[in-house]
Amino acid sequence: MENRQNSKEMIEKLCADTWRELYRFIYYRVQNREEAEDITQETYARAISYLNRTDTRILEYSSYLKTIAVNIIRDQWRAKQRRGDSVNLEDVRPEEIAQEDFSGSLSDRAQIKEAIGQLGKEQQTVIDLRIIKGYSVKETARLMRKKEGTVRVLQFRAVQALTKLLEAEDGMR
């Protein structure tokens, strides 16, 4: 009974410590909130199931969970490719689709991409690794060969600079 309680506490700690980073990592790849939530949940279910079946020690849980998530995303992508997306033609309303305006989101993305391009190389890298790809501070520090505190400061300054650039562009419109 005590072993089961320890296992439950370990699982709760694992989820609490890693869910934000894992969710961002998945969301970046699927760009859909519901799908990202489902994949995050499935990732934990598979990881916990595996950990309960084996005595394997995982040294880096973040990398382990990201690997599982990538495999789930690939499996779903392959399944979609095989079966294709089905559409009920009676539910399609061409007049509504024709009225949708996607230019705003495309222009926002282009504006953000342009603003990031105006940042320094290190700031671009930290924005890419931390915010876009969802790496932890520790992983980013290792990849950039910098101290964790330096990465935090670099990220803070990069976000400030990016905010100023985007506000300046909005002011010019």
N, C-alpha and C positions, 0 to 999 in steps of 0.2 A: 504494500500500500504506500509506504514512504517513497519507494522508487518511482511509483506512478506520479506522486505529488511533485517530486524533484523534476521529473520529465515535463510535467505541465508547466512548472515555473520556468524551466529552460526554454520551452517553446514560446511562452509569453514574452520572455526577455528577448529572444531572437526576433520575434515579430516587432516588438516595440523599438528595438535598436535599428532595424533595417528597412522597415516598410516604406518610409518616405523616399529613401534613395532608390529602392527597388521600383517603386511605383513610377518615379520620374524616369528611370531608365527604360521601363516598359512603355510609358506614355510617349516618350520621344520616338520610339519605333513604330507604334501603331496609330498615334495621333487621334485616338478615340477614347473618351473617358470610360465608358462602360466596358469596352473591350480591355482596356488597361486594368481596370478593377478586376475583371474576371481572370485575366492572365496572372495578376498578382496573387489572387486567391488560389488559383491552380498551382502556382509555383510553390507556395507555402505547403499546400496539401501534399504535393509530390515530395518535397524536401523532408517534411515531417514523417511521412510514410516510410521513406527510405531510411531516415535516421532511427526510427523505431524498429526496423527490421534488422539493422546491422549494428555492429560495434565500431563502425568507422569514425575516426576523429577528423573533423573538418577544421582546418587551420584558418581559412579565410572565408567566413560565411557569405560575405558580400559577393565575392567572385563566384562562389558555389551557387548562390541563388540566381545570379545573373546568367550563369550558364544554363540552368534549368529553364529560366524565362526565355532565353533565346531559342532553346530547343522547342518549347511550346509554341512560340511564334512561328518558327519554321514549320512545325507540324500543321498548324492551322493554315498557313499560307499554302502548303502543299495540298491540303485537303480542298481548299477553295479552288486551286488550280485544276484539280481533278474533276470536281463536280461543277465548277463554274457558279456564278451567283445567279440565283433564280429570282425572277421578277414577276409579280402578278400584274399583268397588263391592265386589268381593270382598276388597279390602285394608282396607276400612273396618270397624272394630270399634267399634260404638256404645258398648259397655260401657266400653272404655278411654277414649273421648272424654268420656263422661259423668263419669268419675272424675277427669279432669284438673281441677285447681284453679288458675284464673287470678287469683283474688282477691288473692293475695300480690303479684304483679307490678303489678297495678292500684293496690293500696294503696301500694306503694313509690313508684310514679310520682307519685301524688297527694301523698305525704309530701314528696318532693323538690320538687315544684312549689310546695307551700305554703311550704317552707323558703326557696326562692329568692325567693318573694314577700316574705319578711321582711327580705331584704337591702336595702341602699340602692340607689337607682336606677343609679348608676354600676357597682356590683358586679353587679347583675342584668344590665346591658348587657354587661359584660366576660365573665361566665359564658356568656351567650347567644352572643356572637360567637366567643369562643375555644374553649369546650368543646362547646357544642351544635352550632354551625354550622361549627366547624373552621377559622375564619379564622386566618391567621398573626398574630404580634404586630405586624408592620409594617402589615398591612391593618387590624387592629383599631385601632391607633394613628391611622391615617389617618381611619377612620370616626368615632372618638370625638374626634378633634382633640386628641390628647394625644401626649406623647413615648413612645417604645417602652419606656423604663425605667419610666415611670409606669404603663403598661399591665401590665407584669410584676408590679410591686408590688401594683397593684389586684387583679390576678387571684389572686396569692398570698394576700392578705388576704381576698378573697371566698371562696376555697376553705376557708380556715381558719374563717371565720365560718359557712359552710355546714356544715362538719363538726361544729362545736360545736352548731349548731341540730339537726342530725340525731341526734347523740348524746344530746342533752337529750330529744328526743322518744322515742328508744328507751328511755331511762331511766325515762320516765313510763309506759311500757307494762307 
